[in-house]
Amino acid sequence: MGDAAAVFKAYDVRGLVPGELDADLTRSIGGAFARLVRSEEPATTSVAVARDMRPSGAELSAAFTEGVTALGLDVVDIGLASTDMLYYASGHLGIPGAVFTASHNPAGYNGIKMCLSAARPIGGDMGLGAMRDDVLAGPGDAYAGRPGSVTTVDLLDGFADHVRSFVDVPALRPLRVIADTANGMGGLVVPAVFEALPFDLEVLFAELDGTFPNHPADPIQPENLVDLRERVLATGADVGLAFDGDADRVFLVDELGRPVSGTLTTALVARSVLQREPGATIVHNLICGSVVPEVIAEGGGHAIRTRVGHSFIKAVMADEGAAFGGEHSGHYYFRDNWRADSGLIAALTVLEELSRSEGTLSGLLEPFDRYAASGEINSRVDDPAAVIDRVAQHYADSPQDRLDGLTVEPGGWWFNLRPSNTEPLLRLNLEAADAESCAARVAEVRALIDAAG
């Protein structure tokens, strides 16, 4: 059997197939999921199961389904789906769900993202740790009741209608849009959503192919945006959209072929939400740039800063009644989407704002482009916690907090240093007034990391 200790991560299950994640282990995880569902939602009788286009998805999702039904729960099989489509199924049907995907990871990987009903997150301290312990403990007493059944349901049209409901369709103008779906699930859901909209859409690498023959489905890496940027410039498109493998994240490219950061997208969507809901609460993670809380304040909203990670953001959104949440990594969360993230809803929100502006995307974003950011810089160290403590000591006279790793604000610039959940790495994000200052401060902090590491 696979390696249960290796595949349970901070937010999901993920590993190499079949060395770490195989059918036998997946069957056991299905049983653990069913037991978690029964303990958290005793009245639940069904769960939704979906998969992305990876070659191993059919076998693994079938094994997971066996594990669930063996414990007496029924399975609603929605087939090929993006992760945000699985969240739609969970919210729309009012049942827990699981989707087989390894998101942006290479073809040899697969994984499982899971949720309780209404897309409520399952994370390390929100059920996932208990599932891991359950699997590691081995099979318990055999279930003596009736096994569950499997029903196949097609939810694509309903999902597309749901996504379109977030924008004023008559306000949209016939923009030229290039979408790079990187042979991922965007190839299924993007055309379905755009079908009833007035955009001139061209999809790059629309074929569902989990071997990713054209480029990795990881749009946060600039090298994976090359084809999209070239096509936007070649066709004079108004905007480019880059989706990751399970299509829950989106990154933008403007009409000049320039990548748009998740921070600027968060700021733009936050402003749009506040125009519809004055005074709304907006959540952003702590590595979003300073422009995000500034724009929220300027729009009369209430900004709340959170840790990185979907389970934390969704929990804060639920507690605070937040209308929207954004992460620099391209995840965008909407209250009316059961607080789940959706790259498609974020993309349509941007396209609606661009339609109303009657200008260009670069012009629309210009007021938000106030600072220079480093992007995420990884450093391999032997003892991440010790390095963080030494860096904190160096900046002892500056305001700092430990909400997630270490955030320091010496004045006129700031940085966050976080340990990786899975590797001996430190992740540095830094922002300053301009590119020259940013480069100098990055060199300063990296020198401290190297000296301490």
Phi, psi and omega in degrees: 000158180298189186251094184298322181296332184275330191270342179278113182257192183292325187238347185199188173253135182199138178184173177288140179251129003261003187300319180255323183235115180229181185296320181296314179295320181296323176298318178294322178294323175301318177295319179295322177297317179298319179293322176297315179300315180297325181283324182274327184223077186303333182276352183290136178242348185222154171225152177267141177229134180220173178208156173267195192270008182296144184303329182276354188297319183296314181294315184291318180293326177294319179294318177300316178301319176300318179296322179290310184291333177296339178264009172093001177268143175280154178242130170261106184272113180261004172070215180293130184200151168284164180296321179290338173288325175295319177297322175300315179300316179297316180287315183293319182270346180070037182226159173295167181203164178214136176236134179273113180197151170244022173054246186268359182292159181299172189298333183286353181260156163213174183190185181221125169256130187233155178210159170275183183299154184059031175060026178291134191289148167246116181229188185308312180257015180233047175110331185290321177297320178295321177297317178302312180298323179299313181295316181295330180288341180089173184296136177268210179297140179295142178281129186260356183276186181288140176290156179282168179252171179236128177237136179263132182226138176259114183247009187299313181295319178296320177297315180299318177299318180299314180298316181294338182292348182277353181232161176272095187303318179298341180278350183283143176247163189285070177287150173269121186237130173252125178243122175262108181262000169055034181064016179263194187290346172302332178297337176269311191274329182297308178300325180296320180287318186281347186305321184261017183246158187277014183279151171268098188259133169236130181251125175270135174055054184281342183295133178285110184211102184287004171270354176051066187289345185259310173194159180301148181272057185228081189287353177287342178271122185305326182295339180273001177258000186300311181298318180294315181299317180296321182288322176301314180292320183293329185257355184067034182291157179279331184198149172244143179238126178244120181254150175275184190300322180259007170063023175268349177244151175221143171236147185256151169234130182279180186291347177267005180080016183262133177295144179253131182289156174299331177297313181293322177296317177301316180298317181294314180293322178300316178298319179298315179298318182290333175293328177275328184229079180304136179084003183296155174271132180236132180257139173219147179280166193284356174258004167293147181291167184298335181298332183295304177296331177295313180295322178297317178295318180297330179272005179080015181266178180244116183266137175233127182267134184230171170293163174284141174122138189296323183294323178291316182295316181296322179294317179294319178300319179294316182293324187259356182066033184291144180276333187205150173220143181227147175235145179300338183280004176096011174264131181228126190247139184231128180306317184278006170248037182058032180062017179269161181273149178206116175295326181292318179296318177298317180299315179295325177298316177297317181294327175293316178298319178294321178298317181291330184287332184059020177239209180257163178294320179298321177292322180295325184271345185307318180296343182266350186272077191255342188220168175252135183239151182280337196074174183277126181243122183260138176232132178273125181225159181283322185225086184305318182297319180294320179296317179301317180297320180291321177295319178299319179296321180299324182255034185300335181273358181256148175303136180207159177215167182239034178303318179206101189071225180231125172245130181234138180232084183290344182117112182086352176199166178207160173212157174235135179236114184237143173281146172294150177284341191234346185224161177282063183238150167247136181253119181256127169235130186221145179223139179218180187291326183209172186298320181296314178296320180299313180298319180295317181290324176299314179300321180297311183289320180295326177296322177294319179298314181297320181292325183274337187274000000 
